[in-house]
Amino acid sequence: MQIDAATAAVIAAIAAIVAAIVSGLFALFSQWLERKREGESVSAGIRAEIQAILDIAKRRDYIASLSNFINQIKDGSTNGQSSLLTQHFQEFAKGRITFPA
């Protein structure tokens, strides 16, 4: 069976279209995979940062101090100068003192 020039041209055009489609799909898949990996990397970085903040808060006992401060407010402390803890937080907010590491 012999293929004439017109049939060969049609086959070549179809092959070029299929190759272009496959190439485009491969490029789309590569971009999707790159975005997926980047998203996973960003998520892992955010998780690590949050865990580090939580570890620091636990080590420095921020939660207990803040809970005590909130309980004092709930118990009716409106003066703002009524306790050493309140004074401590006010000084901390002004940047005059820091919590120990």
Secondary structure, 3 states (H helix, E strand, C coil): CCCCHHHHHHHHHHHHHHHHHHHHHHHHHHHHHHHHHHHHHHHHHHHHHHHHHHHHHHHCCHHHHHHHHHHHHHCCCCCCCCCHHHHHHHHHHCCCCCCCC
